């Protein structure tokens, strides 16, 4: 691989950004050592390992790489006979063992071959790891727990130190005040305990002077009384040092037989650290692992490709992606267009993507990308003039191009920026064309950028050369950075000059100097661009209409679902109404039966009673029959005006009663022992009052409602909503219907609570009421009535706010 090409592509800068994701110096060194591989199997295998670690990271987002200490030098020393590692080195090797054991555990069950191979190199020396942890710490100290002898010696040392200090304190306190320095205390000089005294006390104090103050007025003396104790202390310290060395030698000896395995574990940890760094950068790029082709002659396909460094510095969504699809017969791409249009970025991005993929880095590309494996990379991009070598810009380009033409082959990727510039345009175009044709004949895959019209006209059937351009918004005079294959781009030199305020007369003169063929080509390209913009506009409108149609389709589906739900709801309501009709019919039948029984008991005509009962049931059936095409709730109100004495039903609740007073368009209805007022439109006639021959109406001959209950509403609040329901005398199945209806209306009317009268009796009604209230999610609470509310014969239900 050409180091020059990799340097021009800024390959090392990309590796630096990847290495920042590594957790250790060994892992970072692994990343920096990456270079393009030349075998397709190796490339596919390495990218497969990165894909496996990407899956690993996605499944364990909270997992972090364990520490990987840089212990290469320590492992080399551990393999040398007679070597003794320092405590800090041993501690780092213990950390290495712990990280190896942790990663080995996490990788249990790994199915990818590359990751499985890594796991096999990881070691588990838990016993040795614990011994090291017990013996040394991160500060490089040997711990008391390293051996029993070391603990014993250090215990003796601590005692000896205490005795020396105590003896010197006593000695210092016994000195004459003229010898003692103010605030004097026992201190240490040259590793021995001393006391500070005045210089003039030197001859009287005796002992050994180990130091003096800067002024020379104070001497630090080890008195004779402490010399023997200090010598004993020194002996203990030497014994301690020998024991520490013995511990370190023993631990190093334990490591020597396994230092090669530890070196393999270090390499595996560093390798996994580099893999997880590559996996994390690929995930941040939202990159897809490309398909690897063995031979560059199969072409190349880039989908959603981006320049890696731009992604790192500007963010993924800020970089415009590009697509490139070349088949086996297309060997050279000439990219044209205005300056600052992104041609150089396109060349570098393509080269970097190929080099990174061959180095085992998943490049920022989308699904469907297919990359060949190149045997060599060549690049001539940017200004490479050299004053030291006396090379002009053009000469430097020629030197690079000469090497490329001589060395490139069918497995090469060649990138040339601004081909043919730097000299006379006609000569430059001729030279560029010859070079391009030579590279095509050699089979090299070449990407070149140029402004020269001669190169734009090279593309054609069988030439192996195709045109491409980076789109430019001529209306706003801004680049879009979108690659368009199959069409050369305009240079926009004069147009850009106009936008920059260049004198119009000069530009008009320049227009007249243009080559006719070149001008015609520019005009043709301008017309094509205009058509492209119109096509893009139509496609955008079509997409917008499709989106609108999709939204309308979703709205239609939503309405259809709502209609189905409404139909289901209506069907449920119809079943409830039918059930209520049956219950009402049953009440009428039972009333008719009671009339027959009463007639039999009173000895009146049985046939007349039966006839009257049959008529009563038929009238009830006629009243409850809905009008054709109308639901029960749509049944028209009776045309007859209500009168006092009429037996009526309240439409909302089904409660029955008798009109005892008429007030304009409202009536007072007596239901059992309770009287309530309702609008005439809320009433249904059950039975008209019999005419009184004396008064002409008002008196009722119908059966009075029992005062002991019998079901129905029994009270009304000011706003018209009923606040209690009387269930006494009802059977359990009748109670269920009546209570459910009462709860519905109470919730609908937004009542805070409902008073339910069920009586005491056997307790069956009270039990069923409790069960229904517990099962109703709208009920917040329930309690027994207070003494003033009816006591145990009443249950008060409280409703949830907004139920």
QUIWO-V856832 format. One record per backbone hydrogen bond with DSSP energy under -0.5 kcal/mol. NH is the residue of the N-H (numbers start at 1). CO is the residue of the C=O. E is the energy in kcal/mol with one decimal. If there is no record, write none. Layout:
# QUIWO-V856832
nh:NH co:CO e:E
nh:NH co:CO e:E
This chain:
# QUIWO-V856832
nh:3 co:1 e:-0.6
nh:6 co:2 e:-2.1
nh:7 co:3 e:-2.3
nh:8 co:4 e:-2.4
nh:9 co:5 e:-2.3
nh:10 co:7 e:-1.1
nh:11 co:6 e:-2.6
nh:14 co:10 e:-1.3
nh:15 co:11 e:-2.0
nh:16 co:12 e:-2.1
nh:17 co:13 e:-1.6
nh:18 co:14 e:-2.0
nh:19 co:15 e:-3.0
nh:20 co:16 e:-1.3
nh:21 co:18 e:-1.9
nh:22 co:19 e:-1.6
nh:28 co:24 e:-2.2
nh:29 co:25 e:-2.5
nh:30 co:26 e:-1.8
nh:31 co:27 e:-1.8
nh:32 co:28 e:-2.4
nh:33 co:29 e:-1.3
nh:34 co:31 e:-1.7
nh:37 co:358 e:-2.4
nh:43 co:39 e:-2.2
nh:44 co:40 e:-2.8
nh:45 co:41 e:-2.5
nh:46 co:42 e:-2.4
nh:47 co:43 e:-2.5
nh:48 co:44 e:-1.9
nh:49 co:45 e:-1.7
nh:50 co:46 e:-1.9
nh:51 co:47 e:-2.4
nh:52 co:48 e:-2.1
nh:53 co:49 e:-2.0
nh:54 co:50 e:-2.2
nh:55 co:51 e:-2.2
nh:56 co:52 e:-2.1
nh:57 co:53 e:-2.7
nh:58 co:54 e:-2.3
nh:59 co:55 e:-2.1
nh:60 co:56 e:-1.2
nh:61 co:58 e:-0.5
nh:63 co:60 e:-1.4
nh:69 co:67 e:-0.5
nh:71 co:69 e:-1.5
nh:75 co:71 e:-2.4
nh:76 co:72 e:-1.7
nh:77 co:73 e:-2.1
nh:78 co:74 e:-2.2
nh:79 co:75 e:-0.9
nh:79 co:76 e:-0.7
nh:80 co:77 e:-1.8
nh:83 co:80 e:-1.7
nh:90 co:86 e:-2.3
nh:91 co:87 e:-2.4
nh:92 co:88 e:-2.2
nh:93 co:89 e:-2.0
nh:94 co:90 e:-2.0
nh:95 co:91 e:-2.1
nh:96 co:92 e:-2.2
nh:97 co:93 e:-2.1
nh:98 co:94 e:-2.3
nh:99 co:95 e:-2.7
nh:100 co:96 e:-2.4
nh:101 co:97 e:-2.6
nh:102 co:98 e:-2.3
nh:103 co:99 e:-2.6
nh:104 co:100 e:-2.2
nh:105 co:101 e:-1.9
nh:106 co:102 e:-2.2
nh:107 co:103 e:-2.2
nh:108 co:105 e:-1.3
nh:110 co:107 e:-2.1
nh:116 co:112 e:-2.9
nh:117 co:113 e:-2.3
nh:118 co:114 e:-1.6
nh:119 co:115 e:-2.3
nh:120 co:116 e:-1.7
nh:121 co:117 e:-1.0
nh:121 co:118 e:-1.0
nh:122 co:118 e:-0.7
nh:122 co:119 e:-0.9
nh:129 co:125 e:-2.7
nh:130 co:126 e:-2.5
nh:131 co:127 e:-1.9
nh:132 co:128 e:-2.2
nh:133 co:129 e:-2.3
nh:134 co:130 e:-2.1
nh:135 co:131 e:-0.9
nh:135 co:132 e:-0.7
nh:136 co:132 e:-2.6
nh:137 co:141 e:-1.7
nh:140 co:137 e:-1.7
nh:143 co:135 e:-3.3
nh:143 co:141 e:-0.5
nh:146 co:143 e:-1.9
nh:147 co:144 e:-0.9
nh:151 co:147 e:-1.8
nh:152 co:148 e:-2.4
nh:153 co:149 e:-2.7
nh:154 co:150 e:-2.2
nh:155 co:151 e:-2.2
nh:156 co:152 e:-2.1
nh:157 co:153 e:-2.6
nh:158 co:154 e:-2.6
nh:159 co:155 e:-1.9
nh:160 co:156 e:-2.8
nh:161 co:157 e:-3.0
nh:162 co:158 e:-2.0
nh:163 co:159 e:-2.0
nh:164 co:160 e:-2.3
nh:165 co:161 e:-2.4
nh:166 co:162 e:-2.3
nh:167 co:163 e:-2.5
nh:168 co:164 e:-2.5
nh:169 co:165 e:-2.5
nh:170 co:166 e:-2.1
nh:171 co:167 e:-2.2
nh:172 co:168 e:-3.0
nh:173 co:169 e:-2.2
nh:174 co:170 e:-1.0
nh:175 co:171 e:-0.5
nh:175 co:172 e:-1.0
nh:179 co:176 e:-1.7
nh:180 co:176 e:-1.2
nh:181 co:196 e:-0.8
nh:184 co:181 e:-1.4
nh:187 co:194 e:-2.4
nh:189 co:192 e:-2.8
nh:192 co:189 e:-2.2
nh:194 co:187 e:-2.9
nh:195 co:221 e:-2.5
nh:197 co:219 e:-2.6
nh:198 co:179 e:-2.7
nh:199 co:217 e:-1.9
nh:201 co:198 e:-1.7
nh:202 co:199 e:-2.0
nh:205 co:201 e:-2.8
nh:206 co:202 e:-2.1
nh:208 co:222 e:-2.5
nh:210 co:208 e:-0.6
nh:210 co:220 e:-2.8
nh:211 co:220 e:-1.0
nh:213 co:218 e:-2.5
nh:216 co:213 e:-0.6
nh:219 co:197 e:-2.9
nh:220 co:211 e:-3.1
nh:221 co:195 e:-2.5
nh:221 co:219 e:-0.8
nh:222 co:208 e:-3.6
nh:223 co:221 e:-0.8
nh:226 co:223 e:-1.7
nh:227 co:223 e:-0.8
nh:227 co:224 e:-0.7
nh:228 co:224 e:-0.7
nh:230 co:226 e:-2.8
nh:231 co:227 e:-2.4
nh:232 co:228 e:-2.2
nh:233 co:229 e:-2.1
nh:234 co:230 e:-2.6
nh:235 co:231 e:-2.1
nh:236 co:232 e:-2.0
nh:237 co:233 e:-2.2
nh:238 co:234 e:-2.2
nh:239 co:235 e:-2.1
nh:240 co:236 e:-2.5
nh:241 co:237 e:-2.6
nh:242 co:238 e:-2.4
nh:243 co:239 e:-2.1
nh:244 co:240 e:-2.6
nh:245 co:241 e:-2.5
nh:246 co:242 e:-2.0
nh:247 co:243 e:-2.4
nh:248 co:244 e:-2.6
nh:249 co:245 e:-2.7
nh:250 co:246 e:-2.4
nh:251 co:247 e:-2.5
nh:252 co:248 e:-2.5
nh:253 co:249 e:-2.4
nh:254 co:250 e:-1.7
nh:255 co:251 e:-1.5
nh:256 co:252 e:-1.8
nh:257 co:253 e:-0.7
nh:258 co:255 e:-1.3
nh:259 co:255 e:-0.5
nh:259 co:256 e:-1.3
nh:262 co:258 e:-2.4
nh:263 co:259 e:-2.0
nh:264 co:260 e:-2.0
nh:265 co:261 e:-2.2
nh:266 co:262 e:-2.6
nh:267 co:263 e:-2.2
nh:268 co:264 e:-2.3
nh:269 co:265 e:-2.8
nh:270 co:266 e:-2.6
nh:271 co:267 e:-2.4
nh:272 co:268 e:-2.6
nh:273 co:269 e:-2.5
nh:274 co:270 e:-2.4
nh:275 co:271 e:-2.3
nh:276 co:272 e:-2.9
nh:277 co:273 e:-1.8
nh:278 co:274 e:-2.2
nh:279 co:275 e:-2.7
nh:280 co:276 e:-2.4
nh:281 co:277 e:-2.0
nh:282 co:278 e:-2.0
nh:283 co:279 e:-2.1
nh:284 co:280 e:-2.2
nh:285 co:281 e:-1.7
nh:286 co:283 e:-0.9
nh:287 co:282 e:-2.8
nh:288 co:365 e:-2.1
nh:291 co:369 e:-2.8
nh:293 co:291 e:-0.6
nh:293 co:371 e:-3.3
nh:298 co:295 e:-2.0
nh:299 co:296 e:-1.8
nh:300 co:326 e:-1.6
nh:301 co:370 e:-2.8
nh:302 co:324 e:-3.6
nh:305 co:322 e:-2.6
nh:306 co:364 e:-1.6
nh:311 co:307 e:-2.2
nh:312 co:308 e:-2.1
nh:313 co:309 e:-2.2
nh:314 co:310 e:-3.1
nh:315 co:310 e:-0.6
nh:315 co:311 e:-1.4
nh:318 co:315 e:-1.0
nh:319 co:315 e:-0.6
nh:319 co:316 e:-1.2
nh:322 co:305 e:-1.9
nh:324 co:302 e:-2.2
nh:326 co:300 e:-3.1
nh:330 co:327 e:-1.5
nh:331 co:329 e:-0.8
nh:331 co:464 e:-1.8
nh:332 co:464 e:-2.2
nh:333 co:446 e:-2.3
nh:334 co:466 e:-2.6
nh:335 co:333 e:-0.7
nh:335 co:448 e:-3.4
nh:336 co:334 e:-0.5
nh:336 co:468 e:-2.2
nh:341 co:338 e:-1.1
nh:346 co:342 e:-2.3
nh:347 co:343 e:-2.3
nh:348 co:344 e:-2.7
nh:349 co:345 e:-2.9
nh:350 co:346 e:-2.3
nh:351 co:347 e:-2.3
nh:352 co:348 e:-3.0
nh:353 co:349 e:-2.7
nh:354 co:350 e:-2.0
nh:355 co:351 e:-2.5
nh:356 co:352 e:-3.2
nh:357 co:353 e:-2.2
nh:358 co:354 e:-2.1
nh:359 co:355 e:-0.8
nh:359 co:356 e:-0.8
nh:360 co:357 e:-1.4
nh:361 co:356 e:-2.7
nh:363 co:361 e:-0.7
nh:365 co:363 e:-2.0
nh:366 co:303 e:-4.0
nh:369 co:366 e:-1.1
nh:370 co:301 e:-2.4
nh:371 co:291 e:-3.0
nh:373 co:293 e:-0.8
nh:374 co:372 e:-0.7
nh:375 co:411 e:-3.0
nh:376 co:411 e:-1.3
nh:378 co:413 e:-2.7
nh:380 co:415 e:-2.8
nh:384 co:382 e:-0.7
nh:386 co:391 e:-1.5
nh:390 co:387 e:-1.1
nh:391 co:386 e:-3.3
nh:396 co:392 e:-2.7
nh:397 co:393 e:-2.2
nh:398 co:394 e:-2.5
nh:399 co:395 e:-2.3
nh:400 co:396 e:-2.1
nh:401 co:397 e:-2.9
nh:402 co:398 e:-2.5
nh:403 co:399 e:-1.8
nh:404 co:400 e:-2.3
nh:405 co:401 e:-2.8
nh:406 co:402 e:-1.8
nh:407 co:403 e:-1.9
nh:408 co:404 e:-2.8
nh:412 co:409 e:-1.8
nh:413 co:376 e:-2.2
nh:414 co:412 e:-0.5
nh:414 co:445 e:-2.8
nh:415 co:378 e:-2.1
nh:416 co:447 e:-2.5
nh:417 co:380 e:-2.7
nh:419 co:449 e:-2.9
nh:421 co:418 e:-1.4
nh:428 co:424 e:-3.7
nh:429 co:425 e:-2.7
nh:430 co:426 e:-2.1
nh:431 co:427 e:-2.9
nh:432 co:428 e:-2.7
nh:433 co:429 e:-2.5
nh:434 co:430 e:-2.3
nh:435 co:431 e:-2.5
nh:436 co:432 e:-2.7
nh:437 co:433 e:-2.6
nh:438 co:434 e:-2.1
nh:439 co:435 e:-2.5
nh:440 co:436 e:-2.2
nh:441 co:437 e:-2.2
nh:442 co:438 e:-1.7
nh:443 co:439 e:-0.6
nh:443 co:440 e:-1.1
nh:444 co:439 e:-1.6
nh:445 co:412 e:-2.2
nh:446 co:331 e:-2.9
nh:446 co:444 e:-0.7
nh:447 co:414 e:-2.7
nh:448 co:333 e:-3.0
nh:449 co:416 e:-2.0
nh:450 co:335 e:-2.1
nh:455 co:452 e:-0.5
nh:456 co:452 e:-1.3
nh:457 co:453 e:-1.3
nh:458 co:455 e:-1.2
nh:460 co:465 e:-1.1
nh:463 co:460 e:-1.8
nh:464 co:460 e:-0.5
nh:466 co:332 e:-2.6
nh:468 co:334 e:-2.0
nh:469 co:484 e:-2.1
nh:470 co:336 e:-1.2
nh:471 co:469 e:-0.6
nh:471 co:482 e:-2.9
nh:473 co:478 e:-3.3
nh:474 co:472 e:-1.1
nh:477 co:473 e:-1.6
nh:478 co:473 e:-1.4
nh:480 co:471 e:-2.1
nh:481 co:471 e:-1.0
nh:483 co:481 e:-0.6
nh:484 co:469 e:-3.1
nh:486 co:467 e:-3.6
nh:487 co:484 e:-0.7
nh:496 co:492 e:-2.8
nh:497 co:493 e:-1.9
nh:498 co:494 e:-1.9
nh:499 co:495 e:-1.7
nh:500 co:496 e:-1.3
nh:501 co:498 e:-1.7
nh:502 co:497 e:-2.2
nh:507 co:503 e:-1.8
nh:508 co:504 e:-2.7
nh:509 co:505 e:-1.8
nh:510 co:506 e:-2.2
nh:511 co:507 e:-2.3
nh:512 co:508 e:-1.4
nh:513 co:509 e:-1.0
nh:513 co:510 e:-0.7
nh:514 co:510 e:-0.6
nh:514 co:511 e:-0.9
nh:519 co:515 e:-3.0
nh:520 co:516 e:-2.8
nh:521 co:517 e:-2.3
nh:522 co:518 e:-2.3
nh:523 co:519 e:-2.5
nh:524 co:520 e:-2.7
nh:525 co:521 e:-2.6
nh:526 co:522 e:-2.4
nh:527 co:523 e:-2.3
nh:528 co:524 e:-2.4
nh:529 co:525 e:-2.5
nh:530 co:526 e:-2.2
nh:531 co:527 e:-2.3
nh:532 co:528 e:-2.5
nh:533 co:529 e:-2.6
nh:534 co:530 e:-2.2
nh:535 co:531 e:-2.8
nh:536 co:532 e:-3.0
nh:537 co:533 e:-2.4
nh:538 co:534 e:-2.5
nh:539 co:535 e:-2.8
nh:540 co:536 e:-2.7
nh:541 co:537 e:-2.5
nh:542 co:538 e:-2.8
nh:543 co:539 e:-2.9
nh:544 co:540 e:-2.3
nh:545 co:541 e:-2.7
nh:546 co:542 e:-2.8
nh:547 co:543 e:-2.5
nh:548 co:544 e:-2.4
nh:549 co:545 e:-3.1
nh:550 co:546 e:-2.7
nh:551 co:547 e:-2.4
nh:552 co:548 e:-2.7
nh:553 co:549 e:-2.7
nh:554 co:550 e:-2.4
nh:555 co:551 e:-2.5
nh:556 co:552 e:-2.8
nh:557 co:553 e:-2.5
nh:558 co:554 e:-2.6
nh:559 co:555 e:-2.7
nh:560 co:556 e:-2.5
nh:561 co:557 e:-2.5
nh:562 co:558 e:-2.4
nh:563 co:559 e:-2.6
nh:564 co:560 e:-2.5
nh:565 co:561 e:-2.5
nh:566 co:562 e:-2.6
nh:567 co:563 e:-2.8
nh:568 co:564 e:-2.4
nh:569 co:565 e:-2.4
nh:570 co:566 e:-2.9
nh:571 co:567 e:-2.6
nh:572 co:568 e:-2.2
nh:573 co:569 e:-2.5
nh:574 co:570 e:-2.8
nh:575 co:571 e:-2.2
nh:576 co:572 e:-2.1
nh:577 co:573 e:-2.6
nh:578 co:574 e:-2.5
nh:579 co:575 e:-2.3
nh:580 co:576 e:-2.2
nh:581 co:577 e:-2.6
nh:582 co:578 e:-2.3
nh:583 co:579 e:-2.3
nh:584 co:580 e:-2.9
nh:585 co:581 e:-3.0
nh:586 co:582 e:-2.6
nh:587 co:583 e:-2.0
nh:588 co:584 e:-2.3
nh:589 co:585 e:-2.7
nh:590 co:586 e:-2.7
nh:591 co:587 e:-2.4
nh:592 co:588 e:-2.5
nh:593 co:589 e:-2.7
nh:594 co:590 e:-2.3
nh:595 co:591 e:-2.0
nh:596 co:592 e:-2.2
nh:597 co:593 e:-2.7
nh:598 co:594 e:-2.7
nh:599 co:595 e:-2.4
nh:600 co:596 e:-2.4
nh:601 co:597 e:-2.6
nh:602 co:598 e:-2.3
nh:603 co:599 e:-0.8
nh:604 co:599 e:-1.7
nh:609 co:605 e:-1.8
nh:610 co:606 e:-2.7
nh:611 co:607 e:-2.7
nh:612 co:608 e:-2.6
nh:613 co:609 e:-2.6
nh:614 co:610 e:-2.9
nh:615 co:611 e:-2.3
nh:616 co:612 e:-2.1
nh:617 co:613 e:-2.2
nh:618 co:614 e:-2.4
nh:619 co:615 e:-2.4
nh:620 co:616 e:-2.0
nh:621 co:617 e:-2.4
nh:622 co:618 e:-2.4
nh:623 co:619 e:-2.3
nh:624 co:620 e:-1.8
nh:625 co:621 e:-0.6
nh:625 co:622 e:-0.8
nh:626 co:624 e:-0.5
nh:630 co:627 e:-2.1
nh:634 co:631 e:-1.0
nh:635 co:632 e:-1.2
nh:645 co:659 e:-3.4
nh:646 co:643 e:-2.0
nh:647 co:687 e:-3.5
nh:648 co:646 e:-0.5
nh:648 co:657 e:-2.6
nh:649 co:684 e:-2.8
nh:650 co:655 e:-2.9
nh:651 co:649 e:-0.5
nh:651 co:682 e:-2.7
nh:654 co:650 e:-3.0
nh:657 co:648 e:-2.3
nh:658 co:670 e:-2.2
nh:659 co:646 e:-2.6
nh:660 co:668 e:-2.7
nh:661 co:668 e:-1.2
nh:663 co:666 e:-2.9
nh:666 co:663 e:-2.6
nh:667 co:678 e:-2.5
nh:668 co:661 e:-3.0
nh:669 co:667 e:-0.6
nh:669 co:676 e:-3.6
nh:670 co:658 e:-3.4
nh:671 co:669 e:-0.7
nh:671 co:674 e:-3.1
nh:672 co:670 e:-0.6
nh:674 co:671 e:-1.8
nh:676 co:669 e:-2.7
nh:678 co:667 e:-2.3
nh:680 co:665 e:-2.6
nh:682 co:679 e:-1.5
nh:683 co:680 e:-1.6
nh:684 co:649 e:-2.3
nh:686 co:647 e:-3.4
nh:687 co:647 e:-2.1
nh:693 co:691 e:-0.6
nh:696 co:692 e:-3.4
nh:698 co:644 e:-0.5
nh:709 co:706 e:-0.9
nh:710 co:728 e:-2.8
nh:714 co:724 e:-1.5
nh:715 co:724 e:-0.6
nh:717 co:721 e:-2.6
nh:720 co:717 e:-1.8
nh:724 co:715 e:-0.5
nh:725 co:755 e:-2.4
nh:726 co:712 e:-2.9
nh:727 co:725 e:-0.6
nh:727 co:757 e:-3.7
nh:730 co:727 e:-1.7
nh:735 co:731 e:-2.7
nh:736 co:732 e:-2.0
nh:737 co:733 e:-1.2
nh:738 co:734 e:-2.3
nh:739 co:735 e:-3.1
nh:740 co:736 e:-2.1
nh:741 co:737 e:-2.1
nh:742 co:738 e:-2.0
nh:743 co:739 e:-2.7
nh:744 co:740 e:-2.3
nh:745 co:741 e:-2.2
nh:746 co:742 e:-2.3
nh:747 co:743 e:-2.5
nh:748 co:744 e:-2.7
nh:749 co:745 e:-2.6
nh:750 co:747 e:-1.5
nh:751 co:746 e:-2.8
nh:754 co:797 e:-2.5
nh:755 co:723 e:-2.7
nh:756 co:754 e:-0.6
nh:756 co:795 e:-2.9
nh:757 co:725 e:-3.2
nh:757 co:755 e:-0.6
nh:758 co:756 e:-0.7
nh:758 co:793 e:-2.2
nh:759 co:793 e:-2.1
nh:763 co:760 e:-1.0
nh:767 co:763 e:-2.2
nh:768 co:764 e:-2.3
nh:769 co:765 e:-2.6
nh:770 co:766 e:-2.1
nh:771 co:767 e:-2.2
nh:772 co:768 e:-2.3
nh:773 co:769 e:-2.2
nh:774 co:770 e:-2.4
nh:775 co:771 e:-1.7
nh:776 co:772 e:-0.8
nh:776 co:773 e:-0.6
nh:777 co:775 e:-0.7
nh:779 co:776 e:-1.5
nh:780 co:778 e:-0.5
nh:780 co:798 e:-2.6
nh:781 co:798 e:-1.7
nh:783 co:796 e:-2.0
nh:785 co:791 e:-1.1
nh:785 co:794 e:-2.6
nh:789 co:786 e:-1.7
nh:790 co:786 e:-1.0
nh:790 co:787 e:-0.5
nh:791 co:786 e:-2.6
nh:793 co:790 e:-1.7
nh:794 co:791 e:-1.6
nh:795 co:756 e:-2.5
nh:796 co:783 e:-3.2
nh:797 co:754 e:-2.7
nh:797 co:795 e:-0.6
nh:798 co:781 e:-3.1
nh:799 co:752 e:-2.4
nh:800 co:778 e:-2.7
nh:803 co:800 e:-1.9
